Amino acid sequence: MFSYALLEPGCYYLVQEKENEPVVMIHVSVVSDYCMYVHRYGETETMEWKKKTDSIHDILELLSDNVVREWQEVYNSSEGTYDYEEGEE
């Protein structure tokens, strides 16, 4: 078991927050004395405050800058792909 306190601001991680849950990518944006503001990229993107003491089942990987750049290209190119009404091209 790990906690959010191990994560560094400005970094992207692949984590499994609870056992048998899907892997999600998180980005630590802001760190205060007791909490962290994180972006979660799973099925949807969410932003939330987490206590540093909140548990993480597994920290799978700290993503390199190159991997983050590649992910951003894919993520940004697919944004809005499904946001059209029937009959639109």
N, C-alpha and C positions, 0 to 999 in steps of 0.2 A: 504494500500500500504506500502511495505517495501523497503529497499534498501540493496545493497550488504554490506554496511558499518556495518550492524548488524551481519554479519557472521564472525566466528572465524577461523583463520588459522589452518589447520590440521584436521578440522572437516568435516563430511559428512552430507549433508542436502537433504531432499526431498522438492522440491520447484515447484511452478507453476509460471513461469516467466511472463506469460500474462494470462488474464482471458480466460477460455475455451481452453487452450492449455494443452497438456499432462503433467503429472507429470514427472520431471526428477530428477536424483540424481546429486548433484554437490559436489565436494571436493575442498576446498580452499587450494591452495598449497603455494602461496606467497602473501604477503601483502606489498605494498609500501605506501608512503604518500597519494597517490590519487587513486591508482588502486589495483586490486586483480587479480591474475592469478588463474583461476579455470579450473578444469576438469569437463566436462558435460557428463553424461552417460544417453543418451536417446536412440533413435534408433541407433545412432552411437556415438562413443566417440570423443569428441572434446576438445581442450585445447585453452583457449583464455583469453585475458586481459579484465576485466570489470572495469568501473569506480565505485568507491564506491558509487557514487550518482545514478547509474543506478537502475531502479526500479525492484522490484520483486512483483508480484501480491500477492503471499501467500507463506510463509515459513511454510510448513506443519509439518516438524519434524526434529529435530536434532537426527541423528541416533546414537545409542549406539555402543560401541566397539563390542559387541556380534553380533549385527545385521550386522555390516559392515563385520565382519569375515565370517558370514554365506553367505552374498552376494558375497564376494570375492571367496569363494569356488564354488558357482554356476557359477559365471561369468567366472572364470578361467577354469572350467571343460567344459564349453560350447564353449570356444574360439576355433575357427578353426573347429567346428563341421560341418559347411557347406562349408568349403574350400577344396573341392575335385573336381576333374574332372570326368566327366562321364566315367564309366568303371573302376574306381579305387574303392578299397574296404577299 
